[in-house]
Amino acid sequence: MLVTTPRGVVGRHVAEALRDRRDVRFLVRSEASAAVLEGVVRGEVLRGDATNAEDVRRAVAGVDRLFLAHPFAEDQIHAETTLGVAAVEAGVRRIVKLGARRFYGGLVPDAVTGNHDIITDRLRDTGIEELTVLQPDRFLQNFLPAASAIAQGTLADPAGSGARGYVDVRDIAEVAIAELLADRPVGGAIEISGPDALSLAELAQSFGAALETPVRHLDVPLDDAWRTDLAERGLSPQIIDGLHDLYANYRREGVAGLGDGVQRVLGRPPRSADDFAREVLRPAALETD
Ligand SMILES: NC(=O)c1ccc[n+]([C@@H]2O[C@H](COP(=O)([O-])OP(=O)(O)OC[C@H]3O[C@@H](n4cnc5c(N)ncnc54)[C@H](OP(=O)(O)O)[C@@H]3O)[C@@H](O)[C@H]2O)c1
């Protein structure tokens, strides 16, 4: 089995679940990620770039299943299609791809969900026998880098006032593992969300309860200042445009429907925002104190 992005937000939980298996190869790009994994996992840690044909050829050799993920980046379509196509040519029969929940109701096309559509079509075109596309809603773990600011009372976010099923990435990883290891995977598109559609104001309340301090949502407009902030953090104009359209769709969608993937695949309800706040956000906030 090949696991990509084993140090990614979702992939690290997939890697953790597979750490004791010898029949897993973990593809890492950076030396730092290789150093973290080596000595922890029993499988093989392979250094390589998902956009490099030779690295990809080595990564997929002898593999039967693939966990395929990649960040939203300029090279995402190239990386995922190169890996996916090479994997099928090398004999992979099952791909579990990390995608994203689609928007409903005729919203503006955005590059984030658009990339996943293009990649998924190309994977289907290979004739792969078993393809699972995980389609999670927004990750609760997106808020972890802001744990300290949240603990000081502000949840700043530009996704507007609608409500959605924010999802704990631990659930996404568990669904991915179940699909990778099952004798008969559920397969197809699997929408994954938390148990409730929450507005950012309600999410702030949930975070505040766990942190034992009032937290309020600050609506960040998608304006020039927002663009400048992202550019200063090193994001390219193309990626900023993609994120702009994604957030604009979050703002337009209003109340998003809930995906039943966790219940369908794992036979249990998804973790709640309260669970995440208590188990993940609070320790992170205390650490950055
Ligand atoms: N955030 C959300 O709310 C959300 C919601 C739904 C869906 N999604 C989808 O989730 C996906 C991202 O997943 P994620 O957040 O788990 O990923 P992530 O954390 O952004 O992935 C980061 C990892 O990607 C690896 N990587 C980057 N470029 C690489 C390359 N060229 N070759 C090999 N490895 C490379 C890096 O490896 P090194 O560490 O070795 O550099 C790094 O560890 C996106 O497709 C997005 O659309 C996100």
The ligand as a Tripos MOL2 file, in Angstrom:
@<TRIPOS>MOLECULE
LIG
   48    52     1     0     0
SMALL
NO_CHARGES

@<TRIPOS>ATOM
      1 N1         -8.8790   22.1920    4.6760 N.am      1 LIG1
      2 C1        -10.1340   21.8980    4.4650 C.2       1 LIG1
      3 O1        -11.0540   22.4200    5.1290 O.2       1 LIG1
      4 C2        -10.4950   20.9090    3.4000 C.ar      1 LIG1
      5 C3        -11.8380   20.5040    3.2940 C.ar      1 LIG1
      6 C4        -12.1620   19.5340    2.3330 C.ar      1 LIG1
      7 C5        -11.1950   19.0190    1.5130 C.ar      1 LIG1
      8 N2         -9.8930   19.4440    1.6250 N.ar      1 LIG1
      9 C6         -8.8960   18.8770    0.7020 C.3       1 LIG1
     10 O2         -7.8540   18.2740    1.4450 O.3       1 LIG1
     11 C7         -6.6860   18.2410    0.6310 C.3       1 LIG1
     12 C8         -5.4760   18.6100    1.4500 C.3       1 LIG1
     13 O3         -5.3270   17.6560    2.4690 O.3       1 LIG1
     14 P1         -4.4260   17.9770    3.7290 P.3       1 LIG1
     15 O4         -4.8360   19.2960    4.3150 O.co2     1 LIG1
     16 O5         -4.4320   16.7540    4.5860 O.co2     1 LIG1
     17 O6         -3.0000   18.1470    3.0200 O.3       1 LIG1
     18 P2         -1.7980   19.0020    3.5270 P.3       1 LIG1
     19 O7         -1.6890   18.9470    5.0190 O.co2     1 LIG1
     20 O8         -1.8570   20.3770    2.9150 O.co2     1 LIG1
     21 O9         -0.5840   18.2080    2.8630 O.3       1 LIG1
     22 C9          0.6970   18.6280    3.1680 C.3       1 LIG1
     23 C10         1.6690   17.5530    2.7560 C.3       1 LIG1
     24 O10         1.7290   17.4680    1.3400 O.3       1 LIG1
     25 C11         3.0240   17.0190    1.0100 C.3       1 LIG1
     26 N3          3.3560   17.4790   -0.3320 N.ar      1 LIG1
     27 C12         3.1360   18.6910   -0.8690 C.ar      1 LIG1
     28 N4          3.5950   18.7480   -2.1340 N.ar      1 LIG1
     29 C13         4.1450   17.5250   -2.3970 C.ar      1 LIG1
     30 C14         4.7840   16.9600   -3.5240 C.ar      1 LIG1
     31 N5          4.9590   17.6630   -4.6610 N.pl3     1 LIG1
     32 N6          5.2160   15.6900   -3.4480 N.ar      1 LIG1
     33 C15         5.0530   14.9470   -2.3190 C.ar      1 LIG1
     34 N7          4.4350   15.4430   -1.2060 N.ar      1 LIG1
     35 C16         3.9930   16.7080   -1.2480 C.ar      1 LIG1
     36 C17         3.9430   17.6780    2.0300 C.3       1 LIG1
     37 O11         5.0070   16.7860    2.2560 O.3       1 LIG1
     38 P3          6.3260   17.2040    3.0610 P.3       1 LIG1
     39 O12         5.9020   17.3550    4.4790 O.co2     1 LIG1
     40 O13         7.2590   16.0940    2.8730 O.co2     1 LIG1
     41 O14         6.7560   18.5110    2.4430 O.co2     1 LIG1
     42 C18         3.0570   17.8870    3.2570 C.3       1 LIG1
     43 O15         3.3410   17.0530    4.3470 O.3       1 LIG1
     44 C19        -6.9040   19.2090   -0.5300 C.3       1 LIG1
     45 O16        -7.0630   18.4880   -1.7070 O.3       1 LIG1
     46 C20        -8.2020   19.9270   -0.1480 C.3       1 LIG1
     47 O17        -8.9820   20.2980   -1.2690 O.3       1 LIG1
     48 C21        -9.5250   20.3720    2.5480 C.ar      1 LIG1
@<TRIPOS>BOND
     1     1     2 1
     2     2     3 2
     3     2     4 1
     4     4     5 ar
     5     4    48 ar
     6     5     6 ar
     7     6     7 ar
     8     7     8 ar
     9     8     9 1
    10     8    48 ar
    11     9    10 1
    12     9    46 1
    13    10    11 1
    14    11    12 1
    15    11    44 1
    16    12    13 1
    17    13    14 1
    18    14    15 2
    19    14    16 1
    20    14    17 1
    21    17    18 1
    22    18    19 2
    23    18    20 1
    24    18    21 1
    25    21    22 1
    26    22    23 1
    27    23    24 1
    28    23    42 1
    29    24    25 1
    30    25    26 1
    31    25    36 1
    32    26    27 ar
    33    26    35 ar
    34    27    28 ar
    35    28    29 ar
    36    29    30 ar
    37    29    35 ar
    38    30    31 1
    39    30    32 ar
    40    32    33 ar
    41    33    34 ar
    42    34    35 ar
    43    36    37 1
    44    36    42 1
    45    37    38 1
    46    38    39 2
    47    38    40 1
    48    38    41 1
    49    42    43 1
    50    44    45 1
    51    44    46 1
    52    46    47 1
@<TRIPOS>SUBSTRUCTURE
     1 LIG1         1 GROUP 0 **** ****
